[in-house]
Amino acid sequence: MLQLSGQDASFVYLETPHTPMHIGSVGIYDPSTAPGGKVRFKDILGFVAARLGGARSFRQRLVRVPLDLDHPYWIEDPDFDIEFHIRHIALPAPGDWRQLCIQVARLHARPLDLNKPLWEFTIVEGLDNIAGIPKGCFALVSKVHHAAIDGMSGVEMSAAVHDLAPDAPNRHANDDWKADSLPGIGDMLIRTYFNNLRQPFKHAEVLANTIPGLARLGKGVGKGDVSLAGLKPAPKTRLNGKIGAHRVFDAVPIKLVDIAAIRAAVPGATVNDVILSIVGGGLRTYLDDKGELPDASLTAMAPISVRGEGEKAALGNLVSAMVVALGTHIADPLERLRYVHGEAANSKAMTNAVGARTLTDYSQLIPSGLAGLSARLYTRAGAANAHAPVFNCVVTNVPGSRAPLYFAGAEMVAMYGTGPIFDSMGLINTVYSYVDTIAISFTSDRAMMPDPAAYADALKSAFDALKATAVAPPAKGRKKAGGKNG
């Protein structure tokens, strides 16, 4: 048995019927590249079954300690059934983008079964009327619980079911895999007793790592290298209250060459800075059109991976976070990018001073039973409606493959991401790059954002405005470089 870390376990405790804590993706595949030019559902079942050994998450399930007296454990599921985890549906005609977005939102809104391995694949056929997508494509909508993976380890899990060529050799199932027996209550309680004896030493270790970090932060503030001016609650918006059970999903693809051209307009700016400024512009337009734009800048939480080189295949989460102002109070797109770049650099300096890994270690101190009880009481009391949010949304960037990938021989032609939302934070923007495109996908609450297409249009407008301001037009008589915008 392998025990969950405090950070991984927190995603289990935060789960409620209205806040399923899984992340996922929407890959679109062209079966014409597969042997015979088609992919049958039984081919997919066999294909994935042969690759289950590529990621531990596929066959591990949770076992919770009675009364949540300690963090749960992973065991190899004795009742594993691959057909429970891979499903098959089809869109009715005409099979357009809006229909796919609605179906993705419905699938994402349904919690995973916590008594099974925490993942689902749903094959969605009938994608016959989506611009830029060949007719006859199918989508793979994945859901994996956040307790099992973060964005970076999710890329490793994705690698288990993808190849770099349509005719890659078959992989053989891991014949050494063995199921575990369900542990007894007495065994788990004994483990809990000894874990609790070690808890004071964990507190002391985290405190010992914190003190020098705070000293570095104080030194940086004293020298003027770090500013604490931004440490205040975010403004309240329609996206920051109690969420419901229903979701919306949409996505905006952008060519990476355009992001690179925009980035060059501000010295030192990163791809993340450009994406954050586009999200800021999109939120500015979306809220302003509703007469709800706050005077103060909205903020976003941006996860930071602290996964070391030797931990890329490790199960679970190894992430910290920083909070960045999005410049929603700035009308000029290029000035907003400069502002976001400065805010992101300052937030990164604060995180580095304290230590991103140290901030992650604080999750190890979460009291297991109290965490779950607090999450349930917070939701039932509707407390999210009574206070200012810590941040307004999440923007998470997951780097994908720059080479084409193949699933059961079918070429992936597009990739988008989904993520969890929760009370006080009703919008997550999942940024996923693949080959020459970077897509800003978003998941939100249907009551908070009843018009997801309007926010998607606002993101497109924000990108267009930023590109027009930041990128000089080509010289007369010369052809403009770069691809067509997504």
N, C-alpha and C positions, 0 to 999 in steps of 0.2 A: 504493500500500500504506500502511496505517495501523498503526503498531506499538502493541501493548498496553502500558498502563502497568504498573508493577511490581505494583500492587494487583490489577489485572485478571488479570495473568499468574499470580499466586499461586494463583488458583482452578484454573488449568490444572495447575500443578505438584502441588497437593494432591489431585488426582483419582486414585483407585485403583479397582479393580473393586468394592470394598466401600464406597467413599465418593464416589459421583457428586456433583458440585458444581453441581447445578442448583437453581433455585428455580421456583416455579410457582403455579398457582391452580386452583381448582375453581369454575367458574361454572355455575349452574343456570338454564336458560332455558325460558320458556313459549312454545311455538310458536304458540299460538292468536292472538297479536297480529300474526303475520307475514301478508303478503298470501296469501289463500287458506287461512289457518289452519294451515299446515303448513310445515316446512322440510325439504327433501330434501338428501341429502349432496352432490349435484352443485351445489345452490344455494350450499352453504357453500364448496365449492372455488372457485366463481366469485366469491363475495363476498370471500374473503380475497385471491384473486389480484388483484383490482382495487385492493387496499389495500397491496400490498407496498412501495410507495414511501413509505409513512407511517413506516417505521422501518428503519434500516439493518441491524439484526440479522437481518431476514428472509432476506437473500440474501448475507450475508457469511460466509465460512468462515475457519478458522484455517490458517495455514501456519507450521509450527514450524521454527526454525533448527536445523541439524544439531547433535546432541549438546547441545541446549538451551544453546548458548553465549551466546545473547541471547534476549530476550523475543520471543514469536511476533508474527506480523503478521496483519491482516485483509485479505482480498482479496474481490472480488466473484466468487462461485462460478461457474466456467464450466460446471458440470454441475448447476445448480440444477433441482430437480424438485419442484414443490409437492405432488405426490401422495405423495412420500416422507415429507413432514412432517405431513400431515393424515391421520389414520387414523379408523376407524369400527368400533365394537363395540357390543354390547347386553348388558344384564344379563338373566339368566333370571328368570322369575317367582319371587317376587312383585315384585322390583325395589325392595327396601327400603334404608334408610339404611345398615345394616350391610354389605350387599352392595356398595354404592357405596364405602364406606370401604375395604373389602378391595381392590376394584379399583383405587382411587386409590393405595393403598399399593404394590400390585404394579407399577403403571405408574411410580411415583416411584422405585422401587428400581432400575430399569433405566437404565444410563448412556446418555447421548446419544452418537451417533457423532461423534467429534472431527474426522472428515474431511468433514463436511457442515456447513451452517449449523446453529448450535447451538440449535435449538428443535423442539418437536413439539406438535401439537394432536391430542388424541384425543376424538372425539365418542362419548359413552356414552349410548345410548338405553335405554328400558325402565324409567325411573324412575316407577313407577306406584304405589308404596306408601310414600311418605315423608311424614311428618306435616308439614302446613303447605305442602306443595308440590303444585301442581295435577297431576293425572294426565296422563301423556303428555309430561312435560317431558324434556329431554335435558341432559346435562352436557357442558361443554367443559373437559377436563383439559389444562392447558398445562404445558410444561416448557421453560425457557430457561436456558442455562448462566449461572452467576454471573459468568463472565468477560465476558459481553456486557452484562449489566444488573444494577443494584441495584434495591431496592424502588421508589425514586422514578422512575428511568428506565423501570422496568417499567410504571408507570402510563402513561407516554407511549406505550409500545408497545401497551398495552391500548387506548389512545384511537384507535389506527389501525384497529382492527377493531370499534369500537363507535360507535353513533350515539345521538343524543338523542331520536330519534323512530323509530317502526317503519317509516315510509314515507319515510325520508330519501332524497334523490336519490342515484343511483349515482355512485360515484367511478370515475375512469378510471385505468387502470394507468399507471405512470410509463414512458412510451415512451423517455425519455432514458437509461434504465438500460443499462449495458454491462458484460458479463462481463470479468474480467481473465484473463490467462494466468498459469499457475503460475510463480512466480519461480524462477530458476536458483539452484543452490547457491552459485556464485561471487558472484552479486549479494548474497545474504544475508550471506555471510561478509565482504564488503567493508563492508556496512552495520554489521556487528558490530564490525569493527575501529574505525571512526570513532566508534561509540557508546561503546566502551570508553575511547577517548581523552577523551571528555567526562565520564566517570563521576566523576573527582576533583572536578570543579567542582560536580556535583550534591551530593556529600558536603559540600562546603564551604558550599553554600547552605542545606542542611537544618540543619547545625550552627549557622550564623549565626542561623537562625530559632529554634533550640532554646534558645540561651543566654538571651535575654530572657524566654522563656516560663518557664524554670526560675527565673529571678529573680522573676518575678511570683508563681510558686507559693510560693517561699520567703517572700516578703513576706506572702502570704495566710496561710500557716501561722503566721508570727510574730505576726500581728494576731489570730489565732484565727478567721479567716473560713473557713479550710479545715482539715480534720482528715485526718491520714494514718493514723489508727487502723485503718481498714478495709483497708489494703494488706497482705493476708496471703492465703495459699492458701485456697481454698474447701474445705469438708469433703467427704470422699469418699462417694459414694453409688452405688447400682446403675446410675445413669445416666452414670457417669464412668469407663468402662473401654474396652476394645477392642470396637468394634462389628462386627456381622456384615453379611450381604448383604441381609437382609430388613427391611421397614419396616412400621410401623402408622401409621394416620391416623385422626383424629376431630376434631370441632369442636363448640363451644358458642356459639350466638348469644345476644346480650344486647341489649336495647333501649338506644339511646344516651341516652334520657331518664332511664333509671335510673342510668347512669354519671354523668350530670350531677348528679343529685340526691345521689349518694354523694359526689362531688367537693366539693360545697358544704359538707359536714360538717367538712372540714379546711381552714382558710384557706390559700390559696396552692397547694393540691393541684391536680395536673393529671390529665387523662385517663390519661396514661401511669402516673402514680402509682397510680391506682385499678386499672388492669389488672395492674400488677406485684404489688399486694397480693392480688389475686384469684389470680394464679398462685402466689404464696407460700402462700396458704391451701390451694390445691389440692394442692401438693406436700407440705405439712405433713400433710394428711389421708391422701394416698396412701401416703407413706412410713411414717407412724405406724401405719396399718392392717397394714403388713407388719413392724412392730417394728424399723424401720430409720431412724427419724428422728434425725438428728444433733443434738447439743446446740447447736452453733453454727449461725448462720443460713446457709442456702443463698444463693448469689448468681447473678445473671443478667447476661449481657452484652447491652447494649441499643445497637444501631447508631444512629449520629447522621449524618444527611445533611449534607455540607458543600457540596452542589451550589448554586451561585449562581443568580441569576435568569436569567442568560444561558446557563446550562448545563443546563437542564431536558431538552433533547432530546439531550444528549451521550451517546454510546455509553459503556458501561462503568460503573465504580464510582467514586463520589466520597463515601465514607463514612468516618467515624471511629467510635469506640465509647466507652462508659463501662460500668463494672461497678457494679451496684447490689445491695445486700443485700435479700433478699426477706422478711425477718422471719418465717421459718418457725419460729423459736423462741418466737414470741408467739402465745398462744392467742386473745386477744381481737381480733376482726376490725378494730375501729376503732383500737385501739392499734397494730395492725400497719400500717394505712394511715398513721398519723402517723409511725411509724418509717420506713416506706418513703419517704415524702415527704422526711424529713430526710436520709436516705441518698442519695436521688436528687439533691437540691439540692447536697449536698456533692460528689458525684461529678461533677456538671455543672460546679461551680466549679473543680474540679481540671482537668478537660478544657479549660475555657475559659482557665484560667491558662496552661497549656502551649501551647494553640492546637490546636483540633481538626484544622485543615488541616495543621499541622505534623506531627501524629501520623500523618496519612494519607501525608504525603510520605516517611516512613520506608520505606514499602513500595517506593519507587523504588530503594532501595539493596539489595534482595534479590538475591543472586547467582543468576542463572537456573538454571544446571546444578546447583548445590549445593542449591537449594530442592527441586527434584524428587527428587534422590537422598535428601535428608534425610527427606522425607515417606514414601518407599517403605521406607526402613530403619526408621523409627519404627513403621510399621504391621507390618512383618514381625517385628520384635523384640517386639511386644506391649508397647511401652514405656508405653502409656497406663495399664496395670494397675499400674505400679510407682511412680507419683508422684501427689501431690495435684493436683487440677485447678485451673486458674487461675480458672474459673467453672463453675457447675454446668449451666447451660442458657442458651439465647438467647431473648430476648423482643424481637421486632421489630414495630414498628407501621407499617403502610402505610395512609395515608389514601386512601380511595376516593371515588367520586362521591356527592354528596348528591342527585343527580337520577337517575331511572331510566335505564338504558342498554339498548340493543338490539343484538343480534347477528343479522345476516341477517333483521331484522324481529322476532325473538323477544325478548321482554322478559326481562332478567336478574332473577330473583327471589331469588337468594341468591349470595353470593360467599365463598369460603374460600381460605386460603393454604397452601402447602407450602414446605418449606425443607430445606437439606442438614444432615446431621449428620456427625460425624467422630469418630475415636478421642479419648477423654476428654470428649466432649460429645455425649451421645446423646439430647438432647431440644431441639427448637426449637419455640417457641410463636409462630406467625405471626398477628398481629392485623390484621384487615382490616375497615375500616368501609365500609358501603354504604347509602345512603339513610338509614334510621332505625335501622340495626342495626350493631353491632360484633361480630365473631365472633372468638373465640379458637380458632384451629385449631392442631393440633400434629402433628408428625412425630417418630417415635422408632424405635429399634431393637426388633425383635420379641422378641429374647431378653431385652433389658433391661426392656421393658414388654409382657409377653404379654397383658395385660388393659387395652387402651386405653380401653374403656368405663368401667372403674373410675376412671381418671384424669379422664375427661370428667365423670363423676358427682361427683368430688371438686371440680372446678372449679365446677360448678353449685352445690354445697353451699357453697363458699367465697363465691360471689356472693350467694346467698340470705342467708347469715349476715351478710355485710357490709352488705347493704341493710337487713336487719332492725335492725341496730345503728346505722347511720348516718342512716337516713331516718326522720323522725318520722311516725307514722301520721296519716292525715287526720283532721281534726276530726270529731266525731260528727255524722252527718247530712249530711256533705259527701262527694261522690263523689271517690275518689282519682284524681289525674291520672296520665297516662302509659299506655303500652301494656302488653300482656301480656308477661311475661318470655319470652325465648327458651329 
